Amino acid sequence: MRLSQYFLPLIRENPNEAQIVSHRLMLRAGMVRQSAAGIYSWLPLGLRVLKRVEQIVREEQDRTGAQEILMPTIQPADLWRESGRYDDYGEEMLRIRDRHEREMLYGPTNEEMVTAIVRDAIKSYRDLPKNLYHIQWKFRDEVRPRFGVMRGREFLMKDAYSFDLDAAGAKHSYNKMFVAYLRTFARMGLKAIPMRAETGPIGGDLSHEFQVLAETGESEVFVHPDYLEMDWESFDDGWYQASGRDALEAAVAHFTGLYAATGDIHDPAQCPVPADKLVTARGIEVGQTFYFGTKYSVPMGAVVNLADGRSAPLEMGSYGIGVSRLVGALIEANHDDGGIIWPDSVAPFRVGLINLRAGDAKCAVAADELYARLSDRGIEVLYDDRDESPGAKFATMDLIGLPWQLIVGPRGIAAGTVELKNRRSGERLELAAEAALQRIAT
């Protein structure tokens, strides 16, 4: 994509309304624009990152055997009355009436909807277990939306729902999702520490929040220092197989065996870690898992027939990942004074190609040729062919944070080289064009 043709409305100065780094940089880099309080339009650069994050989430859900569906954003209030949550959920729920005066709501979550779907379709124990998920926009009417996409009113969420015959099966489903979350965040270069957490309006008695430590985190967290040194990338597909149930449980035990608690449940008197060793930090919640048994299946009549003719309510869990929130969390964990530093796995483009002299015929030919060669190799490139100063071009590329910058200028052309800069390390190399392309492709 040529930058001269790309819609990238940059902002040079820090916006006054942006209080944290990710909000400032997302606005300055032309990733989002606010439409209303806590509601954002995603512009081309931001949407590319959002889609990258979404795809990683989808791939890891699929690896567990979960199946993707898509449920509506507008739900009938009667479903929520069946579960008993309609009056209990609070003012975060946006309640509406259609033209026939039927009570509806903009879904903040989907436990009721998916329970009704499974209740009507699954009648026998032979059809279990099942895990259904979707990636969908949600709305919660936050009383004070702030921090950009980190605490918005409208947000993109992956929510999955497991259905099992008994508590043991439900715990196994929970463990699979737990490890899937570790893998998902690790693929994005994030260390998301699982912490026992309150279940809130979702319900149940077992829940973990996955918290990324960051100075601008919204909540205070307390963790054992060994969490900071753990290997978060040690899982392969074998963890998900039925034969690996014991290993899966051991993996969950390993990552929950040390003390980690959110501020709302931390009790200094009960904490096993000495105060001088305990890490006190701020955390960004990027996902949460819940096991709530029969909380929804009993009131909503979601039962299956057993082999002996009896019937039993389904054992359930739900599992959320804030897909749009993750974009903000990634920036909070990956930036410097110049701007964003995207991990390779979520970068909107792999390389930024910079023509330092757009009006120079030799530079234009060399840059155009590199652009074609990168594209032919399937490498996504943003080509800065604008008639701007070199300083402005470097500032733009540092701000939007692409992993590699490939720089073409008169001096390099005379020497038969190009300059290659790694955005994360800052390393700069003078290389022959082919050597630079090989380095980018690895």
Residue pairs with C-beta under 8 A, 6 or more apart in sequence:
1 349
1 381
1 382
1 383
2 371
2 383
2 385
3 382
3 383
3 384
3 385
3 386
3 396
4 385
4 386
6 44
6 382
7 30
7 43
7 44
8 29
8 30
8 43
8 44
8 45
8 400
9 30
9 33
9 43
10 28
10 29
10 30
10 396
10 399
11 27
11 28
11 30
12 28
14 24
14 28
15 23
15 24
15 27
15 28
17 23
17 34
18 24
18 27
18 148
19 146
19 147
20 147
20 148
20 150
20 216
20 332
21 216
21 331
21 332
21 335
22 147
22 148
22 149
22 150
22 216
22 327
22 328
22 329
22 331
22 332
22 335
23 147
23 148
23 149
23 150
23 328
25 31
25 331
25 335
25 339
25 340
25 399
26 32
26 46
26 148
26 149
26 327
26 328
26 331
27 33
27 148
28 339
28 399
29 45
29 46
29 339
29 340
29 399
29 400
29 401
30 43
30 45
30 46
30 400
31 42
31 43
31 45
31 46
31 49
31 327
32 40
32 41
32 42
32 43
32 46
32 148
32 149
33 40
33 41
33 43
34 40
34 41
35 41
36 153
37 145
37 153
38 142
38 145
38 146
38 151
38 152
38 153
38 154
39 152
39 153
39 154
40 148
40 149
40 152
40 154
42 50
45 348
45 400
46 327
48 348
48 349
49 327
49 330
49 342
49 346
49 347
49 348
50 156
50 323
50 324
50 327
52 345
52 346
52 347
52 348
53 188
53 323
53 326
53 327
53 330
53 346
54 135
54 156
54 158
54 323
56 184
56 187
56 188
56 345
56 346
57 135
57 158
57 184
57 321
57 323
58 68
58 135
58 158
60 180
60 181
60 183
60 184
60 187
61 68
61 133
61 158
61 160
61 180
62 68
63 180
63 183
63 237
63 240
64 131
64 176
64 177
64 180
64 240
65 131
65 176
65 240
66 131
66 132
66 133
66 160
67 130
67 131
67 132
67 133
68 132
68 133
68 134
68 135
69 114
69 117
69 132
69 133
69 134
70 134
70 136
71 107
71 110
71 113
71 114
71 117
71 134
71 136
72 107
72 113
73 106
73 107
73 136
73 137
73 138
73 139
74 96
74 104
74 105
74 106
74 107
75 104
75 105
75 106
75 107
75 110
75 112
75 113
76 102
76 103
76 104
76 105
77 86
77 95
77 102
77 103
77 104
77 105
78 103
79 112
79 113
79 116
79 300
80 86
80 89
80 105
80 112
81 87
82 112
82 116
82 299
82 300
83 111
83 112
83 115
83 295
83 296
83 299
83 300
84 299
85 111
85 112
85 201
86 105
88 201
89 108
89 201
90 201
91 141
91 143
92 108
92 140
92 141
92 142
92 143
93 105
93 106
93 108
93 140
93 141
94 105
94 106
94 108
94 139
94 140
94 141
95 103
95 104
95 105
96 103
96 104
96 105
96 106
97 103
97 104
98 104
106 139
107 113
107 138
107 139
108 138
108 139
108 140
109 138
109 159
109 202
109 318
109 320
110 134
110 136
110 159
110 161
111 161
111 202
111 296
111 316
111 318
112 296
112 300
114 132
114 161
115 161
115 296
115 297
115 300
115 302
115 314
115 316
116 300
116 302
117 132
118 130
118 132
118 161
118 163
118 302
118 314
119 297
119 300
119 301
119 302
119 303
122 128
122 130
122 163
122 304
122 314
123 304
123 305
124 304
124 305
125 165
125 304
125 305
125 306
125 307
125 312
127 304
128 163
128 164
128 165
128 169
128 304
128 314
129 162
129 163
129 164
129 165
129 169
129 173
130 162
130 163
131 160
131 161
131 162
131 163
131 173
131 176
131 177
132 160
132 161
132 163
133 158
133 159
133 160
133 161
133 319
134 158
134 159
135 156
135 157
135 158
135 323
136 156
136 157
136 159
137 154
137 155
137 156
137 157
138 154
138 155
138 156
138 157
138 159
139 153
139 154
139 155
140 153
140 155
141 153
142 151
142 152
142 153
145 151
145 152
145 153
147 216
147 218
147 328
148 328
149 155
149 324
149 325
149 327
149 328
150 218
150 284
150 325
150 328
150 329
151 218
152 324
155 322
155 323
155 324
155 325
156 322
156 323
156 324
157 320
157 321
157 322
157 323
157 324
158 320
158 321
158 323
159 318
159 319
159 320
160 177
160 318
160 319
160 320
161 316
161 317
161 318
161 319
162 170
162 173
162 174
162 177
162 316
162 317
162 318
162 319
163 302
163 314
163 315
163 316
164 170
164 172
164 173
164 314
164 315
164 316
165 304
165 306
165 312
165 314
165 315
166 312
166 315
167 293
167 315
169 315
170 291
170 293
170 315
170 316
170 317
171 249
171 291
172 245
172 248
172 249
173 317
174 206
174 289
174 291
174 317
175 245
175 248
175 249
175 251
175 252
176 239
176 240
176 248
177 289
177 317
177 319
178 194
178 208
178 252
178 255
178 289
179 235
179 239
179 240
179 248
179 251
179 252
180 240
181 192
181 194
181 210
181 287
181 289
181 319
181 321
182 192
182 194
182 232
182 235
182 255
183 235
184 287
184 321
185 191
185 192
185 210
185 212
185 232
185 286
185 287
186 232
186 233
186 235
187 345
188 326
188 330
188 343
188 345
188 346
189 330
189 333
189 334
189 343
189 345
190 212
190 286
190 326
190 329
190 330
190 333
191 212
191 213
191 227
191 228
191 230
191 232
192 210
192 211
192 212
192 232
192 286
192 287
193 210
193 211
193 212
193 213
193 221
193 223
193 227
193 260
193 283
194 208
194 209
194 210
194 211
194 255
194 256
194 260
195 208
195 209
195 210
195 211
195 221
195 223
195 260
195 261
195 262
195 283
196 207
196 208
196 256
196 260
196 261
196 262
196 265
197 207
197 208
197 209
197 262
197 264
197 265
197 288
198 207
198 262
198 264
198 265
199 205
199 206
199 207
199 290
199 292
202 290
202 292
202 318
203 290
203 292
203 295
203 296
204 290
204 291
204 292
204 293
204 295
204 317
205 291
205 292
205 293
206 290
206 291
206 292
207 288
207 289
207 290
207 291
208 256
208 288
208 289
209 262
209 285
209 287
209 288
210 285
210 286
210 287
210 288
210 289
211 217
211 219
211 221
211 260
211 262
211 283
211 284
211 285
211 286
212 283
212 284
212 286
212 329
212 332
212 333
213 221
213 223
213 281
213 282
213 283
213 284
214 282
214 283
214 284
214 329
214 332
214 333
215 282
215 332
216 282
216 284
216 332
217 281
217 282
217 283
217 284
217 332
218 282
218 283
218 284
218 285
219 262
219 263
219 264
219 282
219 283
219 285
220 262
220 263
220 266
220 280
220 281
220 282
220 283
221 260
221 261
221 262
221 263
221 266
221 280
221 281
221 282
221 283
222 259
222 260
222 261
222 263
222 266
222 271
222 273
222 278
222 279
222 280
222 281
223 258
223 259
223 260
223 261
223 278
223 279
223 281
224 258
224 259
224 260
224 273
224 277
224 278
224 279
225 273
225 277
225 278
225 279
226 258
227 258
227 260
227 279
228 279
230 255
235 251
238 244
238 247
239 247
239 248
239 251
240 248
259 271
259 272
259 273
259 278
261 267
261 271
262 283
268 275
271 278
284 325
284 328
284 329
284 332
285 322
285 325
286 321
286 322
286 325
286 326
286 329
287 319
287 320
287 321
287 322
288 319
288 320
289 317
289 318
289 319
289 320
290 317
290 318
290 319
291 316
291 317
292 316
292 317
292 318
293 315
293 316
294 313
294 314
294 315
294 316
295 316
296 302
296 316
297 303
297 313
297 314
297 315
297 316
298 313
302 313
302 314
303 311
303 312
303 313
303 314
304 311
304 312
304 314
305 311
306 312
330 342
330 343
330 346
331 340
334 340
334 341
334 342
334 343
334 401
335 341
335 401
338 395
338 398
338 399
339 398
339 399
339 400
339 401
340 399
340 400
340 401
341 401
341 423
341 424
342 348
342 401
342 402
342 403
342 423
343 403
344 350
344 403
347 401
347 402
347 403
348 380
348 382
348 400
348 402
349 380
349 381
349 382
349 402
350 379
350 380
350 381
350 402
350 403
350 404
350 440
351 374
351 379
351 380
351 381
351 382
351 402
351 403
351 404
351 405
351 406
351 440
352 381
352 382
352 383
352 384
352 397
352 400
352 402
352 404
352 405
352 406
353 367
353 370
353 371
353 374
353 381
353 382
353 383
353 384
353 406
353 408
354 384
354 390
354 393
354 394
354 397
354 405
354 406
354 407
354 408
355 363
355 364
355 367
355 383
355 384
355 385
355 408
356 363
356 390
356 393
356 407
356 408
356 409
356 410
357 363
357 409
357 410
358 364
358 385
358 386
358 387
358 388
359 387
360 410
362 410
362 413
363 408
363 409
363 410
363 413
364 385
366 408
366 413
366 418
366 433
367 383
367 385
367 408
370 406
370 408
370 418
370 433
370 437
371 381
371 383
373 433
373 437
374 381
374 406
374 437
374 440
375 381
377 437
377 441
379 440
379 441
381 406
382 400
382 402
384 393
384 396
384 397
386 393
388 396
390 409
394 405
397 405
397 423
398 423
401 423
402 423
403 422
403 423
403 424
404 420
404 421
404 422
404 423
404 440
405 420
405 421
405 423
406 418
406 419
406 420
406 436
406 440
407 418
407 419
407 420
407 421
408 418
409 419
412 418
412 419
412 430
415 430
416 432
417 430
417 431
417 432
417 433
418 430
418 431
418 432
418 433
418 436
419 428
419 429
419 430
419 431
420 428
420 429
420 431
420 436
420 439
420 440
421 427
421 428
421 429
422 428
429 436
429 439
431 439
